Amino acid sequence: MYIHIGADVSIPAHWIIGIFDLEKVTPSSDTVAFLAQAEEMNRLDWMTEDVPRSLILTSGRIFLSPVSTATLRARCAGAGFISKGHYEYRKR
């Protein structure tokens, strides 16, 4: 099953390792270095010219998407990719 992640791009659901909300994350120096290294290796894909709302981590690429994490999660659930028993982190 494919998941639409924005900008007319869809990826196979099984590629997705994690979806991170950039609106709620404070970037650390490690995160900045990780993204800089991905960009140097040509593995960082910007799906928007505006400020991205989510980061989608796959085994081979990182996508910065304008689509919210809630929408991406709903798309994954609708595709049967997220089911009961999967761990979901919630900030308290």
N, C-alpha and C positions, 0 to 999 in steps of 0.2 A: 504494500500500500504506500502511496506517495502522500507527502504532506506539503501543502503550499506554504512557503515561508516568506513570501513577499517578492515584489518586483518580477512577477511572472516566473518565479523559480519554484520548483517542487523537487523534493529529495525523498529517497526511500526512507520510510519511518525507521527501519532497522539500522540506519546509519547514525541516528541521533543518540549521543551519549548523554547530553544534558542540555537543558534550556535554562538560561539565567536571566533574571530581570535586571536590566541595567538601570532602571529608574530607582531601584532600591539598594543597589550595591555601591559601596564606596570603593573606588579603585585603589588598590594597594600598589606599591612599587613592583611587587611580583606579577600582578595582573598586567600592568603596563609593559613590563619586560616580556611577558608571555605573548601579548598581542604584537609587540614590536618584532619579536622573533618570528611570529607567524607571518607578519607582513613581509619581512625580509626573505622568507622562504616561499613567498607568493602563495600562501595558504589562507589568507584573510580576504573574505569577500564582503564588501559593503553593499547592502541591498537598498540603501537609501542615501541621499545626499544630505538629509537632515540628521539630527541626533537619533541614533538607533535606540529602540526600546528593549530589544532582547539580543542575547548572544546565544547562538546555537552551536554547540560543540559536537563535531563528528570525529571519526577516527582519522580523517585526512584533511579536513578543512574546518575553518571557523567562519560562521556567517553572522554579520551584524545586521539585524532585521528591524524594519519599522513596525512589525506586527507585535502586539503585546504577548507576554508570556501566557496570559489567561486564554487568549484566542488560540495560540499554538497548542496549549494543553488540551483545549476542547477539540481541536482538529486531530490530535493524536488519540484522544479517547474515542472520538467518532470513528477512527480507523481501526479501533480495537487494539491499539498499541499500548495504552495505559489501562491497567485493570486493577482490581483489588489485590492488595498484597505488595504492590510496588511501593518502595520507600519514597516519601515526599517530604522535603524539608520545609518547615514553616517557622519563620522567625517569630519569637514570642515577645 
